[in-house]
Amino acid sequence: MMYWFRSLHCPLKCCQLPTTSQHCSSQHDISLAAMPESRGTIRKHLHPDRLVSPAAVMALLTVLTPVLAVVLCFLIGLMLLRSQDKETTSPGKTEGAPKADFRPWVDQDLQDDTEIKGKEEADGDWVESNEEEEIPHVPHSAPGYPEGTMLERSKDFYTLMNQRRSVRFISPEPVPREVINNAILTAGTAPSGAHTEPWTFVVVSDLGTKHQIRRIVEEEEEVNYRQRMGDKWVNDLSKLRTNWIKEYLDVAPYLILVFKQTYGILPNGEKRTHYYNEISVSISCGLLLAALQNVGLVTVTTTPLNCGPQLRLLLKRPATEKLLMLLPVGYPARDATVPDLKRKPLDDIMVHV
Protein backbone atom coordinates (compact mmCIF):
# COMPACT_ATOMS: atom_id res chain seq x y z
CA MET A 1 0.00 0.00 0.00
CA MET A 2 1.37 3.45 -0.90
CA TYR A 3 0.16 6.70 0.62
CA TRP A 4 0.84 10.04 -1.01
CA PHE A 5 0.87 13.27 0.98
CA ARG A 6 1.13 16.88 0.07
CA SER A 7 2.99 19.01 2.59
CA LEU A 8 1.29 21.83 4.38
CA HIS A 9 4.19 23.95 3.24
CA CYS A 10 6.55 23.47 0.35
CA PRO A 11 9.86 21.98 1.70
CA LEU A 12 11.82 24.54 -0.25
CA LYS A 13 9.72 27.35 1.28
CA CYS A 14 8.85 28.57 -2.16
CA CYS A 15 5.12 28.72 -1.52
CA GLN A 16 2.38 28.21 1.04
CA LEU A 17 -0.43 25.86 -0.03
CA PRO A 18 -3.43 24.35 1.76
CA THR A 19 -3.49 20.68 2.62
CA THR A 20 -5.68 19.75 -0.30
CA SER A 21 -3.30 21.20 -2.89
CA GLN A 22 -1.83 18.75 -5.36
CA HIS A 23 1.36 20.66 -6.20
CA CYS A 24 3.09 23.81 -5.15
CA SER A 25 3.95 26.44 -7.67
CA SER A 26 7.33 24.76 -8.25
CA GLN A 27 5.82 21.30 -8.76
CA HIS A 28 7.49 19.78 -5.65
CA ASP A 29 6.12 16.35 -4.65
CA ILE A 30 6.75 14.41 -1.43
CA SER A 31 6.14 10.68 -1.18
CA LEU A 32 6.30 8.18 1.66
CA ALA A 33 6.66 4.43 1.53
CA ALA A 34 3.85 2.26 2.68
CA MET A 35 3.45 2.18 6.45
CA PRO A 36 1.19 0.17 8.72
CA GLU A 37 0.07 3.27 10.59
CA SER A 38 -3.09 5.03 9.67
CA ARG A 39 -3.16 8.20 7.65
CA GLY A 40 -3.85 10.24 10.75
CA THR A 41 -0.91 8.77 12.66
CA ILE A 42 1.43 9.50 9.79
CA ARG A 43 0.22 13.07 9.57
CA LYS A 44 0.80 13.44 13.31
CA HIS A 45 4.45 12.33 13.25
CA LEU A 46 5.39 13.73 9.87
CA HIS A 47 6.94 17.19 9.96
CA PRO A 48 6.71 18.96 6.63
CA ASP A 49 10.28 20.38 6.85
CA ARG A 50 11.74 16.85 7.02
CA LEU A 51 10.35 15.90 3.64
CA VAL A 52 12.88 16.54 0.88
CA SER A 53 12.27 15.64 -2.72
CA PRO A 54 14.96 14.62 -5.28
CA ALA A 55 14.45 17.95 -6.97
CA ALA A 56 15.36 19.70 -3.72
CA VAL A 57 18.55 17.66 -3.43
CA MET A 58 19.53 18.54 -6.98
CA ALA A 59 18.88 22.19 -6.29
CA LEU A 60 21.14 22.04 -3.22
CA LEU A 61 23.94 20.36 -5.19
CA THR A 62 23.64 23.02 -7.85
CA VAL A 63 24.32 25.67 -5.23
CA LEU A 64 27.26 23.80 -3.61
CA THR A 65 29.08 22.75 -6.80
CA PRO A 66 30.83 26.11 -7.38
CA VAL A 67 31.93 26.18 -3.74
CA LEU A 68 33.43 22.68 -3.96
CA ALA A 69 35.22 23.63 -7.17
CA VAL A 70 36.82 26.66 -5.51
CA VAL A 71 37.99 24.56 -2.53
CA LEU A 72 39.49 21.92 -4.85
CA CYS A 73 41.38 24.55 -6.87
CA PHE A 74 42.75 26.05 -3.66
CA LEU A 75 44.07 22.67 -2.46
CA ILE A 76 45.73 21.95 -5.81
CA GLY A 77 47.40 25.37 -5.81
CA LEU A 78 48.68 24.84 -2.27
CA MET A 79 50.23 21.48 -3.23
CA LEU A 80 51.98 23.05 -6.23
CA LEU A 81 53.45 25.83 -4.10
CA ARG A 82 54.81 23.36 -1.55
CA SER A 83 56.44 21.26 -4.28
CA GLN A 84 58.16 24.35 -5.72
CA ASP A 85 59.58 25.29 -2.32
CA LYS A 86 61.42 21.96 -2.15
CA GLU A 87 63.37 22.62 -5.35
CA THR A 88 66.82 24.15 -5.00
CA THR A 89 68.97 25.92 -7.53
CA SER A 90 71.84 24.39 -9.48
CA PRO A 91 75.50 25.10 -8.53
CA GLY A 92 75.69 27.87 -11.09
CA LYS A 93 72.76 29.64 -9.45
CA THR A 94 73.87 29.02 -5.89
CA GLU A 95 76.17 32.04 -5.72
CA GLY A 96 73.33 34.39 -6.60
CA ALA A 97 70.78 32.71 -4.38
CA PRO A 98 68.61 34.95 -2.21
CA LYS A 99 69.51 35.36 1.42
CA ALA A 100 66.15 34.07 2.61
CA ASP A 101 66.35 30.48 3.82
CA PHE A 102 63.36 28.33 3.05
CA ARG A 103 64.48 25.15 4.78
CA PRO A 104 66.73 25.32 7.86
CA TRP A 105 69.48 22.81 8.50
CA VAL A 106 68.72 20.25 11.18
CA ASP A 107 70.66 17.30 12.54
CA GLN A 108 68.37 14.76 10.93
CA ASP A 109 69.47 15.99 7.48
CA LEU A 110 72.85 14.42 8.20
CA GLN A 111 71.58 11.04 9.29
CA ASP A 112 72.48 8.28 6.87
CA ASP A 113 69.21 6.35 7.04
CA THR A 114 69.93 4.24 3.96
CA GLU A 115 71.32 0.82 4.68
CA ILE A 116 72.21 -1.83 2.12
CA LYS A 117 72.44 -5.24 3.71
CA GLY A 118 75.71 -7.01 3.08
CA LYS A 119 76.30 -10.73 2.87
CA GLU A 120 78.48 -10.76 5.96
CA GLU A 121 75.91 -10.07 8.65
CA ALA A 122 77.59 -10.79 11.96
CA ASP A 123 75.89 -13.37 14.13
CA GLY A 124 76.91 -14.81 17.45
CA ASP A 125 77.06 -13.81 21.08
CA TRP A 126 78.85 -10.83 22.59
CA VAL A 127 82.07 -11.65 24.39
CA GLU A 128 82.14 -11.04 28.13
CA SER A 129 84.82 -8.67 29.37
CA ASN A 130 86.08 -11.18 31.93
CA GLU A 131 86.74 -13.72 29.16
CA GLU A 132 89.58 -11.67 27.65
CA GLU A 133 93.17 -12.15 28.71
CA GLU A 134 94.87 -9.81 31.13
CA ILE A 135 97.20 -7.25 29.53
CA PRO A 136 100.60 -6.91 31.20
CA HIS A 137 101.92 -3.43 32.02
CA VAL A 138 105.44 -2.29 31.12
CA PRO A 139 107.51 0.75 32.17
CA HIS A 140 107.14 3.92 30.09
CA SER A 141 109.06 7.19 29.92
CA ALA A 142 108.55 10.13 27.56
CA PRO A 143 111.53 11.87 25.93
CA GLY A 144 112.49 14.90 27.98
CA TYR A 145 113.30 18.27 26.39
CA PRO A 146 114.62 21.47 27.96
CA GLU A 147 111.98 24.19 28.19
CA GLY A 148 113.62 26.19 25.43
CA THR A 149 113.58 23.19 23.10
CA MET A 150 109.98 22.42 24.02
CA LEU A 151 108.93 25.96 23.17
CA GLU A 152 110.79 25.90 19.87
CA ARG A 153 109.34 22.52 18.88
CA SER A 154 105.82 23.61 19.79
CA LYS A 155 106.15 26.75 17.65
CA ASP A 156 107.59 24.81 14.73
CA PHE A 157 104.80 22.25 14.84
CA TYR A 158 102.14 24.97 15.07
CA THR A 159 103.68 26.79 12.10
CA LEU A 160 103.62 23.56 10.10
CA MET A 161 100.02 22.73 10.95
CA ASN A 162 98.83 26.30 10.46
CA GLN A 163 99.78 25.91 6.81
CA ARG A 164 97.32 23.04 6.44
CA ARG A 165 94.43 23.86 4.13
CA SER A 166 91.60 21.93 2.52
CA VAL A 167 92.74 21.69 -1.11
CA ARG A 168 90.37 20.61 -3.88
CA PHE A 169 92.87 21.02 -6.73
CA ILE A 170 95.19 18.02 -6.52
CA SER A 171 97.96 17.01 -8.90
CA PRO A 172 97.95 13.54 -10.52
CA GLU A 173 101.71 13.31 -9.87
CA PRO A 174 102.53 9.93 -8.28
CA VAL A 175 103.24 9.76 -4.55
CA PRO A 176 105.47 7.04 -3.04
CA ARG A 177 103.29 4.32 -1.58
CA GLU A 178 105.51 3.95 1.49
CA VAL A 179 104.80 7.57 2.43
CA ILE A 180 101.07 6.77 2.51
CA ASN A 181 101.76 3.63 4.54
CA ASN A 182 103.70 5.60 7.16
CA ALA A 183 100.95 8.22 7.37
CA ILE A 184 98.37 5.52 8.07
CA LEU A 185 100.65 3.91 10.64
CA THR A 186 100.74 7.30 12.35
CA ALA A 187 96.93 7.44 12.30
CA GLY A 188 96.88 4.00 13.89
CA THR A 189 98.67 5.36 16.97
CA ALA A 190 95.49 7.19 18.04
CA PRO A 191 93.90 6.26 21.38
CA SER A 192 90.70 4.22 21.30
CA GLY A 193 88.11 2.99 23.76
CA ALA A 194 89.46 -0.10 25.56
CA HIS A 195 92.20 -0.21 22.89
CA THR A 196 89.80 -1.72 20.35
CA GLU A 197 91.37 0.28 17.47
CA PRO A 198 88.07 0.41 15.57
CA TRP A 199 89.38 1.78 12.26
CA THR A 200 89.96 0.52 8.74
CA PHE A 201 91.83 2.62 6.16
CA VAL A 202 91.07 1.59 2.58
CA VAL A 203 93.65 3.02 0.14
CA VAL A 204 92.45 3.19 -3.47
CA SER A 205 94.80 3.89 -6.38
CA ASP A 206 93.10 1.87 -9.15
CA LEU A 207 91.73 4.25 -11.80
CA GLY A 208 88.57 2.26 -12.45
CA THR A 209 87.69 1.98 -8.78
CA LYS A 210 88.34 5.68 -8.23
CA HIS A 211 85.97 6.54 -11.06
CA GLN A 212 83.25 4.29 -9.63
CA ILE A 213 83.67 6.04 -6.29
CA ARG A 214 83.33 9.42 -8.00
CA ARG A 215 80.16 8.33 -9.80
CA ILE A 216 78.54 7.13 -6.56
CA VAL A 217 79.57 10.24 -4.64
CA GLU A 218 78.44 12.73 -7.28
CA GLU A 219 75.04 11.07 -7.70
CA GLU A 220 74.34 11.27 -3.98
CA GLU A 221 75.93 14.69 -3.52
CA GLU A 222 73.64 16.19 -6.15
CA VAL A 223 70.66 14.98 -4.14
CA ASN A 224 72.31 16.31 -0.98
CA TYR A 225 72.72 19.80 -2.44
CA ARG A 226 69.24 19.86 -3.96
CA GLN A 227 67.23 18.26 -1.16
CA ARG A 228 68.92 16.94 1.99
CA MET A 229 71.29 19.69 3.08
CA GLY A 230 68.84 22.57 3.33
CA ASP A 231 68.94 26.05 1.84
CA LYS A 232 70.97 27.61 4.65
CA TRP A 233 73.75 25.04 4.40
CA VAL A 234 73.94 25.34 0.60
CA ASN A 235 74.07 29.14 0.84
CA ASP A 236 76.84 28.97 3.46
CA LEU A 237 78.89 26.73 1.15
CA SER A 238 78.40 28.96 -1.88
CA LYS A 239 81.13 31.37 -0.72
CA LEU A 240 83.58 28.44 -0.76
CA ARG A 241 82.55 27.64 -4.36
CA THR A 242 81.80 24.01 -3.66
CA ASN A 243 79.23 21.83 -5.36
CA TRP A 244 78.59 18.17 -6.08
CA ILE A 245 81.20 17.91 -8.85
CA LYS A 246 84.23 16.07 -7.36
CA GLU A 247 86.86 15.98 -10.10
CA TYR A 248 89.63 15.36 -7.58
CA LEU A 249 88.26 11.86 -6.93
CA ASP A 250 89.55 10.88 -10.39
CA VAL A 251 92.70 13.02 -10.34
CA ALA A 252 94.23 12.39 -6.90
CA PRO A 253 96.75 9.51 -6.93
CA TYR A 254 95.23 8.05 -3.75
CA LEU A 255 91.83 7.98 -2.11
CA ILE A 256 91.80 7.01 1.56
CA LEU A 257 88.40 5.88 2.80
CA VAL A 258 88.23 5.71 6.59
CA PHE A 259 85.73 3.22 8.02
CA LYS A 260 84.70 2.91 11.65
CA GLN A 261 84.17 -0.60 12.96
CA THR A 262 80.91 -0.52 14.92
CA TYR A 263 81.92 -3.76 16.65
CA GLY A 264 84.53 -6.47 16.22
CA ILE A 265 84.29 -10.17 15.42
CA LEU A 266 86.61 -12.51 17.29
CA PRO A 267 87.98 -15.71 15.68
CA ASN A 268 85.42 -17.76 17.62
CA GLY A 269 82.55 -15.71 16.11
CA GLU A 270 81.75 -13.70 19.22
CA LYS A 271 81.15 -9.96 18.95
CA ARG A 272 83.39 -7.50 20.73
CA THR A 273 82.12 -4.09 21.77
CA HIS A 274 83.97 -1.12 20.27
CA TYR A 275 83.51 1.68 22.78
CA TYR A 276 83.41 5.24 21.45
CA ASN A 277 84.22 3.93 17.99
CA GLU A 278 83.32 7.13 16.13
CA ILE A 279 85.28 9.39 18.49
CA SER A 280 88.27 7.06 18.34
CA VAL A 281 88.29 6.99 14.53
CA SER A 282 87.84 10.76 14.39
CA ILE A 283 90.97 11.21 16.52
CA SER A 284 92.89 8.90 14.19
CA CYS A 285 91.76 11.01 11.23
CA GLY A 286 93.23 14.08 12.92
CA LEU A 287 96.58 12.33 13.27
CA LEU A 288 96.36 11.26 9.62
CA LEU A 289 95.85 14.87 8.53
CA ALA A 290 98.89 15.92 10.57
CA ALA A 291 101.00 13.12 9.08
CA LEU A 292 100.05 14.13 5.53
CA GLN A 293 100.80 17.78 6.26
CA ASN A 294 104.17 16.77 7.68
CA VAL A 295 105.30 15.28 4.34
CA GLY A 296 103.94 18.06 2.11
CA LEU A 297 100.79 16.33 0.86
CA VAL A 298 97.33 17.89 0.72
CA THR A 299 93.79 16.62 1.04
CA VAL A 300 90.23 17.76 1.67
CA THR A 301 88.07 16.13 4.32
CA THR A 302 84.86 14.92 2.71
CA THR A 303 81.94 13.19 4.39
CA PRO A 304 79.63 12.32 1.47
CA LEU A 305 76.15 11.84 2.89
CA ASN A 306 74.32 8.61 2.04
CA CYS A 307 77.25 7.17 0.07
CA GLY A 308 78.52 4.85 2.79
CA PRO A 309 76.49 1.70 2.06
CA GLN A 310 77.26 1.73 -1.68
CA LEU A 311 80.96 2.42 -1.15
CA ARG A 312 81.14 -0.29 1.49
CA LEU A 313 79.77 -2.86 -0.95
CA LEU A 314 82.01 -1.59 -3.76
CA LEU A 315 85.10 -2.02 -1.59
CA LYS A 316 83.84 -5.34 -0.16
CA ARG A 317 83.87 -4.17 3.43
CA PRO A 318 81.85 -6.11 6.06
CA ALA A 319 78.52 -4.91 7.42
CA THR A 320 80.21 -4.08 10.73
CA GLU A 321 82.00 -1.12 9.11
CA LYS A 322 80.56 2.28 8.22
CA LEU A 323 82.22 5.02 6.18
CA LEU A 324 83.29 8.00 8.27
CA MET A 325 85.51 10.05 5.94
CA LEU A 326 86.91 10.11 2.41
CA LEU A 327 90.28 11.78 1.77
CA PRO A 328 91.76 12.42 -1.71
CA VAL A 329 95.52 12.63 -1.19
CA GLY A 330 98.32 14.00 -3.36
CA TYR A 331 100.47 17.02 -4.12
CA PRO A 332 98.72 20.35 -4.69
CA ALA A 333 98.14 21.24 -8.35
CA ARG A 334 100.32 24.01 -9.76
CA ASP A 335 97.30 26.30 -10.15
CA ALA A 336 95.67 25.29 -6.85
CA THR A 337 93.77 27.96 -4.94
CA VAL A 338 92.09 28.00 -1.54
CA PRO A 339 89.64 30.42 0.10
CA ASP A 340 91.35 33.24 2.00
CA LEU A 341 90.10 32.19 5.42
CA LYS A 342 91.38 33.25 8.83
CA ARG A 343 91.54 31.09 11.95
CA LYS A 344 90.29 32.13 15.36
CA PRO A 345 92.86 33.58 17.79
CA LEU A 346 93.83 31.73 20.95
CA ASP A 347 91.52 33.77 23.17
CA ASP A 348 88.52 32.63 21.12
CA ILE A 349 89.26 28.91 21.36
CA MET A 350 90.83 28.49 24.82
CA VAL A 351 89.53 29.09 28.32
CA HIS A 352 92.12 29.00 31.11
CA VAL A 353 90.73 28.29 34.57
Helices and strands as residue ranges (DSSP letters): E 3-5, E 30-32, H 39-45, G 48-50, H 54-85, H 91-94, G 107-110, G 129-131, H 147-162, H 177-187, G 193-195, E 199-204, H 207-223, I 224-228, H 231-238, H 248-251, E 254-261, E 263-265, E 271-273, H 277-294, H 308-314, E 321-329, H 346-349
